[in-house]
Amino acid sequence: MRSNRAKVRAGVSMAATLPMIAGALALGMPAAHAADSPARNALVGTKPAWATAAADKGAAADTAQVHARVYLAGRDAAGLAAYAKAVSDPSSPLYGKYLSARKAQARFGATKAQVAAVKSWLKSAGLTVTGVTAHYVSVSGDVAAAEKAFGTQLHNYAKGSKVYRAPARTASAPAGLKGAVLTVTGLDTAPHKSTHDDQLPPPDAVFKNSGPFSSYYGSKIASTLPDAYGQKIPYAIKGYTGKQLRAAYGAGTYTGKNVRIAITDAYASPTIAFDAGTYATKHGDAAWKTGQLHQVLPSKYSKTKECGAAGWYGEETLDVEAVHAVAPNADVTYVGAASCYDADLLDSLSKVVDKHLADIVSNSWGDVEANQTPDLAAAYDQVFQLGAVQGIGFYFSSGDDGDQVANTGVKQVDTPANSAWVTAVGGTSLAVGKDNTYMWETGWGTQKAVLSADGQSWTNFPGAFTSGAGGGTSKTVPQPFYQKGVVPDSLAKANSADGNRVVPDIAAIADPNTGFLVGQTQTFPDGTEQYSEYRIGGTSLAAPVIAAVQALAQEARGGKAIGFANPSIYAKYGKKGVYHDVTDNPTGTGLAVARVDFVNGYDATDGLATSVRSLGKDSSLKAVKGYDDVTGVGTPANGYVQSFQRR
């Protein structure tokens, strides 16, 4: 299960987008340059790639309404990016010297004079200021006023089968603002939102798994079903629980005590406290303590139908229960966005940073890189950098559609997982054996074949690709310093001779065929709402599992925050006992599990469907020895948590 949204880190910059230049330079990446007019500074990336001359449908009506956000660059954008790198790099003398939220804002946030100047500029163009935060000034007004303010015409453009409004040329801000403006969003009206890439149907209607099941990998063999890869195969597990995952990833005696984890998604499950408490009791997790689970929610929600609000309830349920299963004593704060749109998701991330609600933030949402626009990428990266200087690390799921070719027709990575300032979490198929023994992992990638009508063979074995961990090489984000020397050039330079960001950084269990058992209140066919359990997966599982493991690691180092973890994660690469080096087909015999599913998703009324799911077959992506674009440096081994101990 994974939610999808789309934002990338841009590799372009100029004076008006100083944080993007600073971010590129601080991470050891080249920054592109463009010429500004004497009176205006261009806001690079505000004209979307799809707004072409061929797609132009003419000027937008002057009276049409515009709702935009002008993001503030702050008083020291270059210093912000540089400090974010320094405090995150174990080789830096500033490593771990974090700032409080108040000091970070005082040092790097916008000044009162900058905010006043931006407001004055916008009002003078005829726009109405509707809100001011530490990050942006929101405005509304007609097209004519927006065109005057941002120095561009707004036209209508065809994008696919629909028409959206967008700038006819790159927007700009007056040079007299002296770089106070980072970017502007909202001038184009194409949707910028998150959706779910669920591996299971939305949880608003009941979903159940049929048996038979294995209780641990290989505990129940499908002896009456056809062979796969020359042998009898096990039934899929019912769903791993906390004890099995803690053992697999080297939790030891650590529980995340005194560590704060935040989870961001859209909306909020109305039954999360009951469901999480019931699940923990049923499966031997530590009971939730009073005040251990918090929710920070908006005053109202929007776009509930468009975003499929009920579909996000299962996302929150998975994230909260997985975090608690692996780090049962961690403090958990759920921060729900008002909708699945970027503006609202950004607001949720900003709440975590502005109030320092946690040191570790799990985010199981994203979209494909092709849907990214540099304006929003800059806004996201600024929040990630502000988090980094405070010791806050962000973990994003890498996606559930492999290289995305089957889904979009184009090989690409997901975003914000592709940001150079976040930890991208890939996925595996996990085998935990008897007595919670770690057996092996493969890169998550599934092919499915169904049982033949006579029950004697698998039709078109091994079948078609269904899902797999997202990964690959970004087309837009330059290679960050921490990946150099670890990521092979064959991946890093796949799209550019200068090198690009490669996803993911680290991985954990994601395959729904070796997935996690969750408990959630669902709506049954008779209309009643009842607590029920089902197996689920996706990199939406991998992200909170890694976030929870990071909580264990933070406890192991005496509670000192790890912060932006990528420099540390790559610095530990190759050290004995730190990572499981995950490869496809680790047994050398081919791997598969048998599944029996309810046709209607909840009972046997409409029959059963039997299939074989081959493991370790992730589109064109391969889990190989060393770093790879399915699992990154690998998954946490027994020595991972202890490797963060302060020495």
N, C-alpha and C positions, 0 to 999 in steps of 0.2 A: 504494500500500500504506500503510495506516495502522492503528495500534492504537487502540482506543477505551476510554476510562475515563470517569468522570464526576465532576467536582468543580467547584464554582463559588465565587467570592468572594461572600460574603453582604453585604448592605447594611444589616444590622440589628446592634444592639449594646446593651450596658449594662455596668455596672461589672464584672460577672464575666467579660465578654468584652471587656476593655479594648483588646486588640490590634486588634479589629475596629473599635472606635470610632476608635482612633488611626490605623488604616489609612485609614478613610474621610476623617477630617479632614485627614490629611497629603496626600491626593490631591485635596483640594478638593471632597469629596463630602459630602452630608448624611448624618447618622447617625440612625436611628430609635431611639426610647427606649421602655422598658417599666418598669413599677413593680416593685420588688422587695419581698418581705416583709421585716419587720424582722430575721428570723433567717436568711433564706436569700437567696442571689443566684441568679437564674435563669440557666441556661446556654442562651441563645437558640439555637434551631434544632435542639435535640435531639429534639423531637417532630416526626417527618416528616409532610409534608402528606398522605400517603396514610393516616395513622392517624386516620380519621374515625369518628364515632359510628356511621354507617351500616355501616362495615366491621368494627366491633368484634365479635369472636367470644368475648369473655370473658377473664377473668384468666388469666395464665400460671401454671402450677403452681409453687408455692413452691420445689420442689426442683429445678426445671430449672436448668441451668448457664448462667452469664453470663461472657463474656470481654470485657473492656472496656479502653480506654486513657483515662486522664485526662491531657489535654494541659496543660502548665504555661504560664501567661501570662508568666512571667519577672518581673524586678524593675522594668522600665521599658518597658512595652508602648507607651505613647504616644511615648516617646523613640525606640524602635526604628523605628516607622513614620515619624516625622518625619526621623530621620537617613537612613533608606533613601531618602526622597524627595530630601533635600538633596544627597546624594552622587551622585545620578543626574541631577540637573537642571543643564544647562550654564549656566543663569543664576544658580545659587546659588554663594556664595563657598566653600561646602564641597564643590563638585563635584570628584569624583575623590579626595577625602580618605578613602580606604577604611581599614577596620580589619582587623587580622589575625583569624583565626578565634578565637584565644585571647582577644584583647581584646574581640571582639564578644560572646563568651559571658560574659566577666567583666562587661561593661557592661550587657548586656540579658538574659542567661540567668537562670534561676531560682536563688535562693540556697539554700544548704544548709538554712536554716531553713524556707524555703517547702516544699522537698521533704519535710522531716521532718514538717511540719504536715499535708501532704496524705496522706502515708503513715499517720500516726496516725489521721486521720479515716477513711480507708478501712478500716483494720484494726479500728477501734472498731465499725464497722458489721457486721463479720463477714466481710469480704472478705480474700482472700489476695493479697499483693503478689507478682507473678511476675516483675517486671522494672522497672528504673529506667534511663532514659536522660536525656540533656540536654533532651529534648523532652517526655517523658511518663512516667507511672507506669502500668504495666499490672497489671491485677488479674483475679482469677477468684473465683467463688463462686456461691451459689445466688440465685434470683430474690428471695427474701425479704431477703437481705443487700443486694442491689443496690437494692431499693426503699427500704430504710432509708437507705442511703448517699446516694442521689440524690433523695430526697423525692418520689417518684412511684411509681405502680403500673405494672407491665408487663403489657400485654394482648396477645392474639393478634388480628391484623387480616388481613382478606382483601386481597390486592394482586394484581389480575389473577386468575389461576387458582390462585394459591398463598396460603398463610397464613404470615405472619411476625410475630415479636414486636417490640413497640415501646412506648415510654413512653406512658401514657394522658394525661399532661400534661408540659409542659416540665420537664426535669430541673433540679436546682439543687444548689448547694454551700453549706455553712455560711458565713454572712457573716463569721464569725471568721477565715476564711482570707484575708480582705482582698484579694480579687481575684487570688489565686495560681493559680486554675484558669481556663484558657482555655476548654475545652470537654471533653466526654466523648464518645467514639465507642464503638460496639459494643453499645449498648443496643437498637438495632434490628437485626434479623437479615437484612434484605433484602441481597442481594449488592451490594457496593460494589467494583467491579472493572473492569479493562480488558479489552476484547476487540479482535480485529483487524477492520478494515474493509478487508481486502486487495482490491486490484484484480486479483489473480491467485490461483489456488488455493494452498493452503498448500504450502510448499516441502519438506515431508517426503516427498511423492511428486513425481516429476519433472515439471517443466513446461518446455516449449519453445515458441518462436514459429516459425510457418511463414513462409516467404517468399512472394512477393518482398518485398524491403526497399529502402528508400532508405538510403544511407550518410550523407547530409545532407538537409535538407529540400528536396524537389523533385528529388532526383537521379534517381529512377526513376518515370516516369509510368505510370499504369495505363491504357495506351492502348487495351486491348481491353475495358475495363469501361465501363459507362454513365457519362455525364457526371453531374456534381453541380454545381449552381449555374451551369449553362451552360458548363461547361468540363471538360476532363480533369483528373483529380486525381492527386496523387502517392501512392505507397504509403507506409505508415507507415515511419518509420525503424527500423533494427535496434535502435537504442538509443544515445543520446548517451554519450560518454565524457568524461573529465576535460578534455582540451584544448578541446573544444567548449564545455563549461560555463564554464571559466575565461575564455574569450574573450567569451562572452555577457555575463558579469557583471563585466567590467573588472578581472580579477585582475592584469594587468600582470606585473611581475616578482616580486610578492609571493607567498610560499609558506606563510605561517603559521609561519615559523621562530620557535622559542622561545615559542610560544603553546600553551596546554593546553586541549583540548576534552574534555568528558565526554559520554557517551551513556548514557541510561537506557532500559531496556526490562525485560521480565520474562525470566527464565531466561537461558540462554547457549548459543550454538551451539558444539558440540564441535569444529567444523572451521574456526572463524573465522580463525585465524592462517594456515592453509594456503590457504583461499579468498581472503582479502584479498591475500596475497602473490602467489598465482598470477594474480589479476586485474590487479594493478598491473603485473606483468611483461608480460602479454599486451597491455596497452593503453597502454603508454608512460608510465605514471605513475612517479614516483620510487619506487625500491624501498624497502620498509619497512626502517628501521634497527633494529638490535638494541635492544630496550627502548623502542621508539617506540609500541608497542601494549600496553596493560596491561588486565587484567581484575580487577575487585573483585567477588567473588561471595559469596553467603551460604554458610553451612556445610551447609545442606540446602534442598531445594526442597519445595513443597507444592502441592496442587491441580493437578497437572500435567495430568490428564485434563480436568478442568473448564475449565481455561484454554487447553487446546490448546497445550501447551508447544512442540511442534515447529513450530507456526505462527509462533512468535516468533523462530525461528532466522533466517528470511528477513528479519525486521525488523532484527535486529542486523547481518546481512550488508549490507543496503542502507545502513544508517546509517554503518557503518564505511567501506565502500568509497566512498560518496559524499563523506564528509568528506575522505578521503585524496585523492580525485580532484581536489577543488577546492583543498585546502590540504595539499599533499603533505608538507610538513615540520612540520606541527603534531603535537604529542604527543597521543595519543588514549587515553582511559581509558574502558573499558566497565564500567558498574556495573549488574549484573544483579539484579533483584528476585527474591525467593523464590517469588513467585506474581504473578498479575495483579491481586490485590486491593489496594485503596488503602493499607491498613496497610503492606504490603510495598513498594509503590512509594514511599510517603512515607519509608520507611526508606532506600531507595536515594538519594533526593534529599537526605536528611539527612546521609548519608555524604559526599556531595560537599561540602556546606556545612561540616560539622563538621571535616573534614580539609582543606578547600579544595583539592580534587583538581583543579579546573580553574576558569578564568574564564568559560568558555562552556559551556552545557549544552544539548544537543539532546534533545528528547523527542517521539517520534512515537507518542503514545498519548493517549487521552481518551475521553469519552463525551458524551452529550447533556445539556444544561443541566437538563432536567426530572428527570434522575436524580440531580441534585446535592442534597446536604444541607448546611446552613450549618455544622454542626459540623466536617465534614471540610474545608470551604472555609476555615474559620479556621485549621485546622492547616496546610493547604497554604500559605496566605498568610504565615503566620509564618515558614515555611522560606524562602519567596521573599524576604521582607524581610531575614532574616538573611543571605541570599546577597547582596542588594543592598548592604548596608553593607560587605561584604567585596570588592565589585567583581565579583560573579558575576552573569551574565545568563542567564536561562532562556528557551528558544525552544520553543514548542509548535505542532505542526501543527494547523490549524484544522478539519480534517474532510474527508471524501470524499463526503458526501451532500448537498452544496449547502445549501439552506435546511431540510433534514431532513423536509420535508412528505411526500415519497415514502417515506421510511424510517419515520417515526414518526407521520405524520398531523398534526403540529404544527410550525409554523414556529419554529425555535429555533437557537441557536448551540451550539457544543461547549465543553467544559470539560476541563481547566484553561485552555484557550486564552482563555477569557473573563475570567480573572483580570486585575485592573488592574495586577498586579505581574509579568506575563510578556509576552514578545513573541509575538503570535499570527502564524503564518506561513500565508498563503493560497497559492493555486496558479494556475499559468498553463499554457497550451499554448505551447510555444516553437519557433520556427523559426530554426535555425542553418543558414546556407547554405554554399556552397563556400568553401574557405579559412577556415573557422571564423568566417564573417561573421554578425553578429547581423542578422536580418531583421525580425522582429516577434514580439510575444506577444499572445495573447488571454487573457481570463479563462478558467480551466479549467471547462468544462462540456460534456458530450458527449451527443449524441443518436445512436442507432444504427438503421440500416435494413439489411436483408439483401438479397442479390441474388435477383431473381425466378427462378422455376424455368427460364424460357427464357433467362435471362442477359441480357435486353435492358433491364432497368430495376431500380430499387431499390424494394422493396416498402414502401409507406406512407412514402416519403421525407418529411422527414428522420428519422422514426422516434421512438422513445421515449427519454426521459432515462435515462441509465445511471449517471452519476456526475458530480461536480463539486466544486470547492473549497467548503469550509464557510465560512460568514460570516453576518453579520446583526447584529441588535441584541439585547443581553442583556435579559432581563426582570428580573434580580436584581442586577446589578452597576451601581452609579452611575457616571456619566461621570467618568473621571479627568481631571486638569487638563491633561495633555499633548494630549488630543484636542480640547479646546475651541479654536475658531477654525479648525480644519482639517476635522473631520468635519461634513458638512452636517447642519443641524437635522432635515432630513427623515429621516435615519437615526438620529441621536442621540436624538431625541424621539419615535421611532416607538412606544415603549411607555410613555413617561412624559414629562410636561411638564418635569420637572426634568432630563431627559437620562440616558442610560445608556451603558455601555461598548459600543462597536461593534467587531466583529471582521471582518477581521484588521488587523494593523498594517503588514505588508510581505509580499511574495510572491516566489515563485521557481517554477521548473519543477515541474509535478506531473502533468500529463496523461500517462497511460500510453501514449497513442497517439503522443506525442512524448517518450517517457520515457527512462530511464537504463538502460544495460546493466549487469547485475550477474552475478557469478560465484559459484556456490554448489554445494557437494556435496549431491546429492539422491539419493533412492532410485529406481532404475529398475525397470521392470516385472519384470525377472528377479531382483530382490532385491539387485543390486549397488549400491554407493554410488560415484558418480562425480561429478567436477567438471563442471558444465554452466553455460551462460549463458542468460539470458533478459532481456527488456525489462520494466521495471516502472515504476510511477508512484505517484501519490497524494501528499497533503501530507506523508506519511512521507518522501518524497523532498525536498520543499521545505524542511522543517525542517533537516535536516543540511546542505543546500546553503547556506542562510542562515547557519547556525552556522559553516560553513567560510569564507564571505565575511567574517563578523565577525572570524574569526581573521586574515584578510588585513588587515583594517582595524586590528586591534590591533597587528599588526606595523608597519603604516604609521605609527602614532603612537608608535613607539619601544618597543613592548611594554607600554605603560601600559594597564591593563585598561579596557574600555569599561563594564563593569558592566551594570546594568539599562538597556537601550538605548533604550527608548521615548521618553523626553524628547528624546534626541539625534535619533532617527529623525524625529520630528515637527518638530523645530526646523529640520531640513534640507529640509523639504517646500517645494517651489516654487523651490529654488535650481537654477540651470542646470546640467545635466549630471550631477546626482546620481541621479535616478531615471528609469527608463523609465515613462512614464505609459501604463499598459496599458489598452486599450479592446477591447471585442468587435468583431470584424469589421474589423480595421485596414486591410485592403486594399479594403474596400467591395464585394467581389464574392461574399462568402460563402466559407467555408473548410471543407474536408473532406479526409480521407485515406482510402485504401482499405486494408483489412486482410484477410489470408487466414490463418485459424487452423486448427490441428489440432482436429478434433472431440473427440478423446480427450485433448488437451492435450500430447501428446508425439510422435506420429508420424502418418503418413497412413493407417494401417491402417483407421480408421473413417471416412475421408473428410476433406474440407476444408470450411470455412465461410467464405464471402466476405461482407464487409459494408462499408458506408460509415460513417465516424464524422464527424459534423459537429462543428465546434469553436466555442467561444465561446457556448455555450447552457446556462448554469448555472442551472437551475430558475428561481426568480423573482428571483435575484440577477443584477445587471448590472455589468459592468466598463465604466465610463464615464470621461470626461475628469475629472481630479482624483481626490480620494479616493473609493473605492468599497468595497462590502462583499464583493468577491471578491478584490481584490489590495491593499487598503489604500492606502498612498501610492504603490505601484508596486513595481517590481523594481530591483535595483542596476544602475546604468548605469556608464559608464566613469569617472565622477568620484566614485562612491560611496566606494570604498576610500580614496582620497586625501583625501576630505572629513573624515576622522577624524584627519588629521595634526595634531600639536600645534603651535600657533602662538604 
